[in-house]
Amino acid sequence: EIQLLDIITGQTSYITIEAKSEAYKLIETGNLYVELEQKKKNDDDYHDSGLDATTANYWAHKLQYDNPNDFFVIIAPVEFLKRRLKVLNQQGHAPIKGKQRTFDGTATNGYAVDISKLFLNPKDNDTKR
């Protein structure tokens, strides 16, 4: 476990990870949905959530296929992911879209990022530290 932590983060000290999952939608749309804000049932306003509210150092997103044993996990530093999605949004590859209210009455807005663009070499200086 420590070796994996060192490989991913370059450190062996304490880190925090925000974990999300994307069940089946990736197959249907080719997009990864990264939530930014949420409106709860009987609430008139959206509030920061997901990527805009996390205090974690890293973001882990599980991409689930039909078989529960078939999945990928994307792990990225939160600040890099924010910069990367902002650039992809400006380039038209990660528009902000809304999700209809879910079973619990929650509505969300977030990036719908074209997964094929997420991993391309970032050529824009905004993605560099």
Residue pairs with C-beta under 8 A, 6 or more apart in sequence:
2 12
5 11
5 12
5 15
6 12
8 58
8 75
9 15
9 57
9 58
9 77
15 56
15 57
15 58
16 55
16 56
16 57
16 58
17 56
17 57
17 58
17 59
17 60
17 75
18 50
18 51
18 54
18 56
18 58
18 59
18 60
18 78
19 60
19 61
19 62
20 34
20 35
20 50
20 59
20 60
20 61
20 62
21 61
21 62
21 63
21 64
22 32
22 33
22 61
22 62
22 63
22 64
23 64
24 64
24 65
24 66
25 31
25 33
26 32
26 63
26 64
26 115
27 65
27 66
29 112
30 114
30 115
30 116
31 112
31 113
31 114
31 115
32 61
32 63
32 74
32 111
32 112
32 113
32 115
32 118
33 97
33 99
33 110
33 111
33 112
33 113
34 50
34 51
34 61
34 81
34 85
34 110
34 111
34 113
35 49
35 50
35 51
35 108
35 109
35 110
36 48
36 49
36 50
36 51
36 52
36 96
36 108
36 109
36 110
36 111
37 46
37 47
37 48
37 49
37 50
37 52
37 108
37 109
37 110
38 46
38 47
38 49
38 50
38 106
38 107
38 108
38 109
39 45
39 46
39 47
39 106
39 107
39 108
40 47
40 105
40 106
41 101
41 104
41 105
41 106
42 105
46 107
46 109
47 53
49 108
50 108
50 110
51 59
51 78
51 81
51 82
51 85
51 110
51 111
54 78
56 78
57 77
57 78
58 75
58 76
58 77
58 78
59 74
59 75
59 76
59 77
59 78
59 81
60 73
60 74
60 75
61 73
61 74
61 75
62 71
62 72
62 73
63 71
63 72
63 73
63 74
63 115
64 70
64 71
65 71
74 118
76 84
80 127
80 129
83 126
83 127
84 118
84 122
84 127
85 94
85 111
85 113
86 126
87 122
87 124
87 126
87 127
88 94
88 111
88 113
88 114
88 117
88 118
89 95
89 96
89 111
91 117
91 124
93 113
93 114
93 117
94 111
94 112
94 113
94 114
94 117
95 111
95 112
96 109
96 110
96 111
96 112
97 109
97 110
97 111
97 112
98 107
98 108
98 109
99 107
99 108
99 109
99 110
100 107
101 107
122 128
